[in-house]
Amino acid sequence: MKLYCLLLAFCTMSILSFAQTKDEKTIADQVESLRKAMQDADKATLEKLTDDKLSYGHSGGKIEDKAAFVSNIVGGNSDFITLAFTDQKITIVGNTALVRHTLTAETNDGGKPGNVHLHVLLIWAKEGNQWKLLGRQAVKVPVPAT
């Protein structure tokens, strides 16, 4: 009986350690809303999800504030035909969430077709009950040597 109870407690703790917390679920939903808004060039949603102090770093070194980020998406300078976030990991410390994922997309930036494959770090800050994107930095995924 003791062994059974010990095994049950261990299994329960193992399952709980893999479960998403409420904040992790909220962040995952916010990231998905951001992905959709970027692909759909949804100005209202982009503005709602981002902090007024947003620092948005591109893999090529360009840094945008909130106004430039939203304007470039909505105006087609950053045009995502397809956009996927994979291998996502969320870490929450207090009122800050770090999200790492791989971004893969087909683009048509300014009418020029292309493909991107990036590692991205998103920084979300909680203000009251609302999580907002405060920072983003992307780096190009290294191409393996052949």
Backbone bond lengths (Angstrom), bond angles and torsions (degrees), N, CA, C in turn:
res aa  C-N    CA-C-N  psi(-1)  N-CA   C-N-CA  omega(-1)  CA-C   N-CA-C  phi
1 M - - - 1.437 - - 1.528 110.84 -
2 K 1.370 116.94 -42.05 1.454 120.22 178.42 1.517 110.48 -61.75
3 L 1.314 116.00 -42.62 1.466 120.89 179.74 1.523 110.53 -62.35
4 Y 1.331 116.88 -42.24 1.460 121.34 178.16 1.525 111.00 -60.48
5 C 1.321 117.49 -47.00 1.468 121.81 -179.59 1.526 110.70 -63.91
6 L 1.320 116.85 -40.01 1.454 121.16 178.69 1.526 110.69 -64.94
7 L 1.315 116.59 -43.70 1.459 121.82 178.20 1.531 110.95 -63.88
8 L 1.311 117.25 -42.66 1.462 121.57 178.18 1.532 110.86 -62.80
9 A 1.307 117.40 -43.47 1.470 121.13 178.61 1.527 110.65 -63.32
10 F 1.326 117.32 -42.52 1.460 120.99 179.24 1.525 110.98 -62.94
11 C 1.329 116.91 -45.18 1.474 120.73 179.91 1.521 111.02 -63.50
12 T 1.322 117.34 -41.51 1.460 120.95 179.34 1.517 110.70 -63.28
13 M 1.335 117.74 -44.71 1.466 121.02 178.69 1.521 110.81 -64.09
14 S 1.311 117.79 -38.10 1.466 121.34 179.18 1.515 111.00 -64.08
15 I 1.314 116.59 -43.97 1.464 120.94 179.46 1.520 109.85 -64.82
16 L 1.326 117.84 -44.21 1.458 120.86 -179.19 1.524 112.25 -64.70
17 S 1.321 117.73 -31.59 1.459 119.49 -179.00 1.530 111.25 -69.33
18 F 1.318 117.61 -21.62 1.461 121.16 178.81 1.525 112.55 -95.61
19 A 1.306 117.72 -10.23 1.457 120.71 -178.56 1.528 109.87 -76.09
20 Q 1.318 115.63 147.00 1.457 121.05 176.87 1.517 109.88 -77.48
21 T 1.331 115.84 138.89 1.457 119.35 172.35 1.524 108.21 -75.55
22 K 1.331 116.02 169.94 1.463 120.67 178.58 1.530 110.35 -60.18
23 D 1.340 117.20 -44.86 1.459 120.26 179.73 1.532 111.75 -65.80
24 E 1.330 117.57 -38.68 1.475 119.74 177.42 1.526 110.70 -62.70
25 K 1.315 117.18 -40.35 1.472 121.19 177.29 1.528 109.99 -64.08
26 T 1.334 116.59 -42.85 1.459 120.84 178.87 1.525 110.51 -62.11
27 I 1.332 116.89 -44.75 1.468 120.71 178.92 1.522 110.37 -62.89
28 A 1.320 117.64 -44.96 1.470 120.87 178.71 1.532 110.02 -58.34
29 D 1.316 117.16 -40.69 1.464 120.91 177.71 1.535 111.03 -66.12
30 Q 1.342 116.93 -40.25 1.463 120.84 178.64 1.536 110.38 -63.50
31 V 1.323 116.53 -42.42 1.470 120.45 179.08 1.523 110.22 -62.76
32 E 1.315 117.08 -41.51 1.471 120.32 177.87 1.520 110.63 -65.09
33 S 1.327 117.48 -40.10 1.474 120.39 176.31 1.520 110.89 -62.79
34 L 1.330 116.78 -39.00 1.465 121.21 176.82 1.527 110.51 -63.13
35 R 1.331 116.70 -45.51 1.472 120.87 179.74 1.526 110.49 -58.23
36 K 1.323 116.26 -47.88 1.470 120.15 -179.80 1.526 111.20 -63.58
37 A 1.328 116.22 -42.81 1.472 119.95 -178.86 1.529 110.93 -64.89
38 M 1.336 117.25 -36.62 1.469 120.44 177.16 1.522 110.44 -66.61
39 Q 1.319 117.26 -43.38 1.463 120.55 -179.03 1.528 111.31 -69.24
40 D 1.326 116.75 -36.37 1.470 120.84 -177.60 1.525 113.25 -90.92
41 A 1.335 117.69 -1.98 1.470 122.62 -176.76 1.536 110.24 53.27
42 D 1.325 115.70 47.28 1.462 123.97 -176.78 1.534 109.67 -87.92
43 K 1.315 116.50 94.91 1.460 122.93 -174.90 1.530 112.53 -57.44
44 A 1.318 117.35 -48.39 1.469 121.12 -176.86 1.525 111.45 -59.55
45 T 1.329 117.02 -43.87 1.463 120.49 -179.28 1.524 110.83 -70.42
46 L 1.331 117.81 -40.98 1.466 120.31 177.65 1.523 110.61 -59.06
47 E 1.319 117.37 -43.43 1.463 121.02 179.87 1.524 111.68 -67.48
48 K 1.326 116.94 -36.50 1.460 121.46 -179.79 1.532 111.50 -68.62
49 L 1.339 117.68 -37.29 1.459 122.22 -175.21 1.530 113.75 -81.10
50 T 1.320 118.15 -18.96 1.463 120.84 -172.60 1.528 112.19 -105.29
51 D 1.322 114.42 144.43 1.455 121.98 177.20 1.525 109.50 -75.94
52 D 1.317 117.07 149.96 1.469 121.00 179.00 1.526 112.13 -61.89
53 K 1.335 117.99 -22.09 1.470 122.68 -179.80 1.530 111.69 -98.92
54 L 1.314 118.12 20.21 1.462 122.15 -177.74 1.529 112.24 -51.12
55 S 1.336 115.21 134.86 1.465 123.17 170.38 1.526 105.82 -120.15
56 Y 1.333 116.70 110.41 1.461 122.82 -171.48 1.528 108.72 -113.30
57 G 1.329 116.28 104.41 1.462 121.61 -176.66 1.515 112.89 -96.96
58 H 1.330 114.72 128.75 1.469 121.98 177.38 1.527 110.62 -91.71
59 S 1.305 116.63 160.12 1.466 121.49 -178.43 1.524 112.17 -65.59
60 G 1.299 118.23 -21.95 1.460 121.93 178.69 1.518 113.71 -87.74
61 G 1.336 117.06 -0.14 1.450 120.81 176.67 1.516 115.15 104.03
62 K 1.335 117.89 -12.24 1.467 120.46 179.93 1.528 109.40 -71.15
63 I 1.352 115.13 135.33 1.460 121.71 177.61 1.526 108.08 -114.70
64 E 1.339 115.60 132.34 1.466 121.12 179.33 1.523 110.05 -119.88
65 D 1.335 115.45 149.89 1.455 120.29 168.87 1.533 107.62 -90.30
66 K 1.314 116.56 -177.48 1.466 120.70 -177.15 1.525 111.63 -58.20
67 A 1.327 117.18 -47.28 1.467 120.83 -176.94 1.530 111.11 -60.87
68 A 1.330 117.62 -44.72 1.467 120.83 -179.58 1.529 111.25 -67.80
69 F 1.335 116.88 -41.93 1.467 120.80 178.81 1.527 110.34 -57.95
70 V 1.329 117.15 -52.13 1.467 121.25 -178.47 1.522 110.30 -63.62
71 S 1.317 117.30 -45.54 1.464 121.87 -178.77 1.525 112.38 -60.63
72 N 1.329 117.24 -42.50 1.464 120.46 -179.41 1.521 112.69 -68.24
73 I 1.317 117.37 -34.72 1.474 120.31 176.63 1.534 109.42 -70.25
74 V 1.315 116.30 -52.33 1.470 121.45 -175.63 1.529 111.02 -65.89
75 G 1.333 117.56 -35.84 1.463 121.82 -177.95 1.519 114.83 -82.40
76 G 1.345 118.02 -4.80 1.461 120.62 176.66 1.520 115.07 89.70
77 N 1.327 118.29 0.71 1.466 119.39 175.64 1.527 110.91 -67.23
78 S 1.330 116.67 -31.73 1.464 123.77 171.95 1.522 106.06 -120.73
79 D 1.329 115.85 91.41 1.466 121.97 -173.07 1.521 109.54 -111.48
80 F 1.339 116.03 112.44 1.462 121.25 -179.95 1.525 110.37 -96.04
81 I 1.331 116.02 116.16 1.462 121.40 175.00 1.528 108.55 -78.14
82 T 1.325 116.18 -48.30 1.466 122.82 171.17 1.517 106.86 -128.19
83 L 1.321 116.73 151.75 1.462 120.96 -178.56 1.517 108.64 -153.55
84 A 1.322 116.58 120.64 1.464 121.41 179.88 1.521 109.67 -130.38
85 F 1.340 115.61 139.69 1.460 123.16 173.13 1.527 106.79 -113.55
86 T 1.327 117.49 124.77 1.461 121.16 -179.54 1.529 109.84 -130.09
87 D 1.321 115.67 171.15 1.473 123.20 177.72 1.526 111.57 52.39
88 Q 1.322 116.34 42.98 1.461 120.97 -174.38 1.527 112.00 -79.21
89 K 1.338 114.69 136.07 1.460 122.00 175.91 1.528 107.97 -130.83
90 I 1.323 115.97 131.62 1.465 122.07 -177.89 1.520 108.79 -116.98
91 T 1.342 115.83 130.03 1.453 122.29 174.72 1.518 107.87 -126.63
92 I 1.327 116.44 126.83 1.461 120.51 179.93 1.519 109.10 -115.06
93 V 1.337 114.72 129.68 1.459 122.10 175.86 1.526 106.67 -129.84
94 G 1.314 116.66 106.50 1.460 120.51 -178.43 1.522 110.92 62.14
95 N 1.329 116.25 -122.56 1.465 121.91 -179.49 1.518 112.54 -99.67
96 T 1.328 116.14 22.69 1.464 121.14 179.66 1.524 109.01 -126.15
97 A 1.327 115.84 135.91 1.463 120.85 176.62 1.523 108.68 -122.65
98 L 1.325 115.29 132.43 1.457 122.02 174.37 1.517 107.86 -106.59
99 V 1.313 115.74 128.28 1.464 120.85 179.55 1.520 107.64 -124.11
100 R 1.317 115.80 124.10 1.467 120.81 174.63 1.516 107.58 -114.82
101 H 1.325 115.26 137.24 1.459 119.90 175.02 1.528 109.38 -155.63
102 T 1.311 114.44 172.39 1.459 121.77 173.42 1.520 107.04 -103.83
103 L 1.329 115.83 129.68 1.460 122.44 178.78 1.516 108.12 -105.24
104 T 1.320 115.73 126.99 1.458 122.13 175.22 1.520 107.35 -126.92
105 A 1.343 116.20 130.53 1.468 118.44 -175.55 1.515 112.26 -152.49
106 E 1.328 113.54 151.71 1.462 121.57 164.01 1.516 105.00 -98.99
107 T 1.320 116.14 132.79 1.462 120.39 -176.14 1.521 111.16 -122.69
108 N 1.316 114.02 165.37 1.458 122.24 173.28 1.533 107.12 -143.74
109 D 1.330 114.51 55.74 1.461 121.18 -174.05 1.518 111.15 -66.43
110 G 1.332 115.17 116.53 1.457 120.43 -179.61 1.513 112.53 58.61
111 G 1.348 116.92 29.65 1.464 121.09 180.00 1.524 114.05 86.28
112 K 1.326 118.30 3.59 1.462 122.18 -179.08 1.534 109.67 -106.90
113 P 1.361 117.92 111.88 1.462 121.25 -179.09 1.533 111.71 -64.83
114 G 1.332 115.04 146.58 1.457 119.82 177.97 1.511 111.18 -166.44
115 N 1.324 115.03 177.78 1.459 123.18 177.25 1.520 108.18 -134.19
116 V 1.321 116.37 142.21 1.460 120.85 176.67 1.515 110.17 -130.82
117 H 1.333 114.17 147.63 1.461 122.68 177.20 1.526 105.81 -141.90
118 L 1.328 116.19 108.19 1.464 121.48 -170.75 1.521 111.84 -132.40
119 H 1.325 115.17 153.72 1.463 121.45 164.24 1.519 105.80 -96.99
120 V 1.334 116.29 135.32 1.458 120.85 -174.35 1.527 110.10 -129.03
121 L 1.336 115.11 140.54 1.455 122.82 170.47 1.527 107.37 -115.51
122 L 1.325 116.54 122.28 1.463 122.59 174.56 1.519 108.42 -108.42
123 I 1.319 116.51 139.60 1.458 121.91 176.05 1.526 107.47 -118.05
124 W 1.321 115.23 118.99 1.456 122.39 -179.78 1.525 108.76 -110.37
125 A 1.317 117.27 136.66 1.464 123.04 177.76 1.520 109.24 -116.50
126 K 1.314 115.98 137.79 1.464 120.85 -179.73 1.518 109.32 -94.12
127 E 1.331 115.44 121.71 1.457 123.06 176.56 1.520 106.79 -116.30
128 G 1.326 116.82 109.25 1.464 119.66 -174.04 1.516 108.38 66.18
129 N 1.327 116.75 -118.51 1.466 121.40 177.51 1.516 112.36 -104.91
130 Q 1.320 117.91 5.92 1.472 122.47 -173.37 1.532 111.08 -110.13
131 W 1.332 116.13 129.65 1.461 122.02 173.33 1.519 108.15 -92.64
132 K 1.350 116.39 130.69 1.466 121.12 179.37 1.523 109.45 -128.67
133 L 1.334 114.76 145.65 1.456 120.53 178.28 1.525 109.05 -72.58
134 L 1.326 116.42 119.28 1.454 122.78 -178.44 1.525 111.46 -103.89
135 G 1.330 116.55 -33.71 1.456 119.55 -177.97 1.513 111.84 -149.09
136 R 1.321 114.47 154.34 1.466 121.37 177.63 1.516 108.32 -151.38
137 Q 1.336 116.38 134.81 1.452 120.62 174.27 1.516 108.53 -138.32
138 A 1.323 115.78 132.36 1.462 121.95 179.62 1.517 109.76 -117.32
139 V 1.326 115.71 147.81 1.460 122.20 172.79 1.521 107.72 -133.84
140 K 1.321 115.40 146.66 1.458 119.29 178.72 1.512 109.95 -69.16
141 V 1.324 116.01 141.02 1.453 121.58 176.35 1.519 106.92 -74.95
142 P 1.336 117.09 124.43 1.465 118.66 -179.76 1.529 111.75 -60.03
143 V 1.317 115.91 139.10 1.455 121.34 176.77 1.526 107.31 -85.85
144 P 1.351 117.16 126.08 1.465 119.52 -179.41 1.534 111.16 -61.08
145 A 1.320 115.26 141.54 1.475 120.14 177.52 1.521 109.50 -70.09
146 T 1.316 115.33 142.75 1.470 119.06 179.63 1.500 111.23 -110.19
